[in-house]
């Protein structure tokens, strides 16, 4: 059986991406509070009803890129070689993800700065992170863990390092790249698990 998505699935993915891009563009141009679902649907050349088939609201459409990125991270962690510890698998998955999606860092930067300014976006972003934490915990549950440390703890620490590094990256005068900042934060946390 082929793992390649069929035409229908590809069309759905293209529509989701088009709606996401329209939401991001309109939000950057007009501000989140001045953008409506109708405006996003019009910009994506779909109906309001079609929009509702894909997203619950403009916040979900705007953060779709985050959802995709986190889903890819979970897959990359699951793909790590079996002999790696939980922490090594998490870090390896992150490095693999960065190699694949580094070109979208500008979009991530924009979404993160928007979320930091809008409580409704931040709430949705945090809800996504909770789901990701659960999925990552399942992905590393069978791997080697430090004595007495549960998968949920190591995953929460990993995601906290990602969140903090992303905030540093979005700071006004930061010149270092996201991967450099993230690996530095991960190194600080990893020392506590040794």
ABEGO torsion letter per residue (X at the ends): XBABBBAAAAAAAAAAAAAAAAAAAAAAAAEAAABBAAAAAAAAGBBAAAAAAABABAAAAAAAAAAAAAAAAAAAAAABBAABBAAAAAAAAAAAAAAAAAAAAAAAAAAAAAAAABAAAAAAAAAAAAAAAAAAAAAAAABBBBBGBBAAAAAAAAAAAAAAAAAAAABAABABBAAAAAAAAAAAAAAAAX
